Amino acid sequence: CESVISIHGEKTKDEEFIMIGGLDKKLGEKIGRIIAGSGFFLKEPPENLKGENPANVCNLGTSGAGVQLELSKKLRDELLSNEKLMGKFTSLIKQAMAK
């Protein structure tokens, strides 16, 4: 596939957020705008979670650049227990990929 979006788990249990990384900055920014505009909180990833290594799974598509989404433990738990929120999240990612 040309572009990969990988979803990873981050360990924070007391805060809901998403950190966006990867080498496809344009798609990452688009995803960020769409999900932040829908009520999800974005946080800047620390250096070790930026997903900028070319060998990172998110960057292994044919384009050589993809997006990594780091979801906090608290957000993952909320997504798993709230079907409506999970549907909203997946719809937003699909929307970002389609544009």
C-alpha angles and dihedrals in degrees: 000000000000101000131022128205110194125192117211134182121243118198104233109124102181103052134052114222147131126224117201123209141146134103098279095086094170094055091040091055091047092051089047093053093048098046095040089051089056098055104271115131118235124206129188110252120237116244094267093055100045095102093220098134109109088224092058111116091241090061098049098091118108091266090059090227130084143150130266120202116198110197119195117239091246092054092046090052090050092048091051093050097041113060093185092054091047089052091050092049095049091045091053092051091049090048092053091049093049098055 
